[in-house]
Amino acid sequence: MTHVVTRACCNDASCVAVCPVNCIHPTPDEPDYGTAEMLYIDPAGCVDCGACVEVCPVGAISADYDLTDEQIPFEELNARWFDGPGRRDYPQEQQVARVREWAGGDLRVAVVGSGPAACYAAEELLAQRGLDVRVDMFERLPTPGGLVRFGVAPDHQDTKDATRAFANTMRRKGFRLFLNTEIGSDLRIDELRERYHAVVVAVGALTDRPLGIPGEDLPGSHSATEFVGWYNGHPDFAHRTFDLSGERAVVIGNGNVALDVARILTADPERLAKTDIADPALAQLRSSSVREVVVVGRRGPVQAAFTTKELLGLARTPGADLVVRPEELPEPDGESKIDLLAELAGRRPSADRRVALRFLAAPTEITGDGWVEGVRLCRTRLVADNGVVRAIPTDDFEELACGLVFRSVGYRGSPLPGLPFDDRRGVIPNDAGRVAVPGVYATGWIKRGPSGVIGTNRKCARDTVGALLDDFREGRLPAPAEAGDIADVLPRHIDLGGWRRINDHEVDAGRRQRRPRVKLVDVAEMLAVARQDG
């Protein structure tokens, strides 16, 4: 018998540290960790101890005899991973994480942001032994969570279980939460630098990259960020409206976010009603006329940014077909993604809604007279250029009629007042997490760009905190110049108790409707709940 990692895997790698035979790969110290779609358990090495099941933060690991019908393909996926070059040569001894020991001292750190990267950084700091660490976390919204709360699709509730580990971090001694506090208006970076030994910036990447084509600003053309924030109840987007009266929508880009958008647009609203989807979004989706979503990628399926596990999830959306053109696929080569696409290409459509995956098609213009009416696509061909596969335009064009377009070609960070910013890459420039401002560090997407999944941020945060601790040990972080309590200058902030009142309110409302929670989406309402009896 063996254990199997399934679709919910967040790459957190908590399971790696407890495996006695090191059969879970790639580990954070192995070179393919940064590019792996998920973690995998070697069936030839697993001793069926179950230790990984206990520590997995999202419940993604099951014994092979407990797999559901939807999870069975992951048994082959796990086994197939180890057939790749060199993967049978992984060391079999357990990889033990290095733990730092300190002989006293105190360290005060401000963490800006409250998503996965921020929480992993806080956990790494607070786990130090023999060092009195105090971490204050700052978030501009009245709720923490970042990507987990506002980025993970509502029908992926298992992935949202990562918040349990973050909640444990927030209960640690030495941790304080400052919500409803914006850096740049309520506080400046230099004020934080005066009050803390170090500042860790983990604000993510929350804006979309532009397409750079005519018509992308037409009404009816939206960023994927807007739509994802809308259905997830992000206060910045919760009250947007989208015209869902047309039968076809086009999503430009083919990463996991693009598949999320397509899946939500074609999902049965009554199934979504059992999730924590925002109520205003659910109401609009119930009256939607969208019956087809075309997901367009300029390169081929081998280069597609979506993962096999997300493709499997889309293929199993009840009531919606997943359609692929056989002529856009290469010959099956034993790789899971291509084999699955080839299987989908052979299926006969049977539902009244569908998602069509298009490859080798680059958008050149979004067309319309005052509103989106279509997308002009250029057929592309692939050319290898110094090891990089590029999509080269041809003279073959196609007009694809639609009434709605979502742009999903990647995220980028935004500048933070008082810090340098690389506008081309959309990140804070840094050297292994160190920013060119004394005492300031970066982690997560604002450090490395929008790559990886939730758990990828754990190693990223560990590396950044490692640099911070090295600097602290070597005396490169002077003691704070301002000894006063930051809480005294933030009368409007919401603390951990206020967040718990919001959380309890949402969960109680969800319990009455048999849902995980009913999200508050209005800031004023959030603040009113947070301050009750506070």
Steps between C-alpha positions, in 0.01 A plus 500: 500500500606859439379852562410738220514879470181627334379816329482714814881501542628848586875414485531605864745211555401443864476133402865488389640560848304214662554232235743248657618365163510823295260372235319832445653713225607746387610640833560876539875437476476316166533697175166396349298615803446847353350366176310194625121517469459323835682259730507127430536184711719223362294178520823295502624675813184570704479292819135588570576667834239775450715775653449720194122474531508649850699812409359587156337843547244449222414130540648414161650159588303176503582132520461327164211292636311816607513684168174628356418455133616857435831436677593173329685668207740651753629155593643464150610864501706444816660184363573652159690794651778269615552364150655833397877539450694469823197478724579148617830638629347711775673433835308265726606647833265740675567867436500680837443874507770711665381657829674809638579526868544836670650595835254775583423836344186659361398569140215723385379454141221667301341285226310691231227283348296211640495237226691170484846657455441733796370221723784263412749776580332564836500129584867466415586795723284393794635144490853611601628341820653710775422830326219728616333580166207737465324527163245769409313430175340786304219463243303776327174298490292410809561129431826303465569217258611658175513245221327227701191710575482701179684292238407135552179412315196438724454145370853414623418500869765237577772740385360767732573268793851647498351780713495260797880504516501879469245527781737298719779747424276789603439334835872486580643700786664816369262547202273800447270582208432852371221490242341799327848654490648614169873552457551829321203679656445375857869418541815563302781253444747729676271505808513121510877504462524728805296263716624155392829325443372392158207536260392207281290602198263228377229691314467266204427595139144620458486672160476344156756525224358684197460328165628800307250458216232733360160478666607353833342799679161461332201455732448126539876436517607427856805381685480155657593666830172693497295188436683282755475776761130539417400139551725471807354807671806726493378842620676674209301299245195355679258761367612481136255378240572289194274474197431127481222533242707367208539131426879503446785638709869489415782463752840609368776302669507138612637483851318364804320831556365486143362151567345623825321780315373259234384247758310756708330641189376155395435342840150424626413796726323269742825312557679830556228591750648237734837680507618833644450685169399862553123544500495787246697283256277200556191708424644616167623154403154356558367722220801451270446416133860391443508154346849488350836622626797492262840495673769626263875435523758631255732200540434126491361267766847392611575861595158567655532649848211306655583194706380145444307499827308817401431355156355190667280721716370690199436178308275381784282811525147356512277613215783645289706337225870568454575521128842475335590515130702189403691692233646732767651213700835325458521124500451350849841458659426344836475836678184523709383839369529408131349155551204652681447761230511227232234307691283811526537565126337166434193557714159573354341818646181432695433800729336835430805694624859459394855625542709495181879499534675667208873485441736665250279809480613850598252787548590801287195720567183509709235632263174684552319830458466632855485146645687174452371314196784261428868412509728483197733202527820435309609143445851441633775248446760390752870567454782398735727795578803423722303240689189720534188412300349814348171555320555664161200662324387374161274655233201292614239707689165416658216716632348354817169663596431555872345748737744470790879473530716422801872577486702242693862525388667536839519715810742774597575678825443868574744754648497558875579859606849530639645192328674440165299330226588315181223615268595258223472189719241637739701409813700665776865449394684290756798275558383172657221697667713794609372834366739791439351677802662406833284266705243436225440157345257358244333163462230341284388627162622854566847346542517246216202573273171308467627142497414186694202416718409565863759269652781624275501811716616297799850441365509854364416638846747266666779627276412864564471451876830312491666808351334720761619277786853489360503880497362514853760253630780698336381827655393659173150583633519786752254514788177694432536874558135546601393306809131595502224253420384525139143429613487845659520671160248272327162567662307367197670161481322167545684247713490121513190511722320710240592255224368213712166680534485540120596136452242376753232716337574357155524140618177526701318642198643220287390234748140618470522462120710180509797680347861539621436869565307798362758768433458860596599703195448858617776666705258706711306186593823315582613780729163513675513127573865513606430776751200338663568464873861585417 
